[in-house]
Amino acid sequence: MTSPTFGTLEADPAEVGLDPARLARIDSHFRRYVDDGRLAGATIAVARHDRLAHLTHLGVRDLDSAAPVTDDTLWRIYSMTKPITSVAVLMLAERGALELTDPVSRYIPAFAEQRVYRGGSALNPGTDAAVEPMRVHHLLTHTAGLTYGFHHAHPVDEMYRSKGFEFGAPSGMDLAAASEHFASFPLLFQPGREWNYSVATDVLGRVVEVASGRRLDEFLREEITGPLGMTDTAFWVPEGSAQAGRLATLYNARPGGGLVENKVLARSATREPTFLSGGGGLLSTTGDYLRFARMLARGGELDGARILGPRTLARATRNHLPGGADLDTVGRPIFSESAFAGVGFGLGFSVVVDGAATKGFANEGTFAWGGLASTAFWVDPVDDLVVVFMTQLVPSSTYPIRSQLQTLVQQAVTDR
């Protein structure tokens, strides 16, 4: 089957149970974000019943040049890399190359003697021995006890920052060496007891390398992005290239209004990375990521390319948090917000477990994730929806874009 060219609508909205006038509310709402300077530009894609029914480009990809957002605009997807890396791990599990119960030390021996933070400062922490090994499924569910330096919430976060692990890894350090460093830090908690957003998916990238015998970028290209026709999804584009010319500029909100370019984080996109971040390193287009999300919605297959078995995917998109709890209950404070009530976590995806508890409009079973630059996607199995939102504003908590978009999409569904 030949896939449609991205940018071409595949269905009239009414054919798939979407009200065109209500869909227009999405555009008018986010056009205000652009018109008043909160966003430079954005793309919104909505597919239902596996057919693209709504696609909008708003604003510009660069304020200085006024180059418009187009079908082929490249975006830094940051943590929307995580679901792709998680799928790579699940593929290897399906092949018997690893098991989700395997100790991480089987692939990265430095994790064999893990210590757990008990108290004290970053300079003089007290620790206990881990009572069970960190396992692959702990990495997939962010229950491993790892963290991020940028959280600024715990002494262990400070330890990460002191060694250069705030965003990414120190210059010149590869994924193997970074994983060894992560193993040297104490865990925030005993594996499997709590949830903390972390470098776990970067460590999974290294597990993929060891288990497959291939570099992470090679595995993703040969096994996922290549078969799915995601031709613009990669860890970098050469500076001065035609692809680099399509790259959207990364912005922060300027105090008092408007946007300011974030040149520090942005520069890595046009430099070949030593550290292949399976947790946050990919660039992609809306069309490419929509293909990945549609593969998920179709049970692991798209246009004849079978990436995962449907039963594997069904298991991955169930809640795997301890005791069946939600993120509001077992998540560390940085994520213990009302936005995470009723939301669990599966094997690489958030998943809505109690729609009423979310105080929002997401259906139970909806699985999703987003990125640092305010990008987002979700798959809703109940209403058979796939939504991808792309922009370039850091951090993602600047505005309630995702919850607003969720509401605006759901209110446009009019069939029963």
Summary of the structure (lengths in Angstrom):
residues: 416
radius of gyration: 20.5
end to end distance: 30.6
largest distance: 63.3
contacts: 1474
relative contact order: 0.17
helix: 36%
strand: 19%
